[in-house]
Amino acid sequence: MEDLVRLGQEFVQAMRNGRGIVHVDDIYAESAESVETVVPPGRDVRIAKGRSAIKAKRADWVAAHDILKLEADGPFVHPPNRFAVRFQVEVTQKATGRQMTMGEIAVYTVEDGKIVREEFFMSPR
């Protein structure tokens, strides 16, 4: 369980420090999958497969938003191989100027010390 806690803490710290794209190469498996709740605007799939696709998805999101505030709480561990993080984000959409506050929970599955799957859960409005 110590390795799971350590990986979760490293992940949360990277997100808090604005390293959400850079750290993918360090802690995600090459074949990792990222599963969104719905198809994100400007994308054609819910599931990004592979580290490159996950980094591209994150880069697209960052390019489309000014991040005013990002909180990452956790990790909340579920041994032997999962942890969750609660995100609260305030952003301005660059294209429209619309400000939004969003909250979501993400669950991460770990194998051999690397994240192999992330799944996002949103609060219905």
KATADA-V132256 format. One record per run of one state. SS is the DSSP state (H for helix, E for strand, L for the rest). FROM is the first residue (numbers start at 1). TO is the last residue. If there is no record, write none. Layout:
ss=[SS | SS]
from=[FROM | FROM]
to=[TO | TO]
This chain:
ss=[L | H | L | H | E | L | E | L | H | E | L | E | L | E | L | E | L]
from=[1 | 2 | 17 | 24 | 28 | 36 | 47 | 50 | 51 | 65 | 79 | 82 | 94 | 99 | 112 | 114 | 123]
to=[1 | 16 | 23 | 27 | 35 | 46 | 49 | 50 | 64 | 78 | 81 | 93 | 98 | 111 | 113 | 122 | 125]
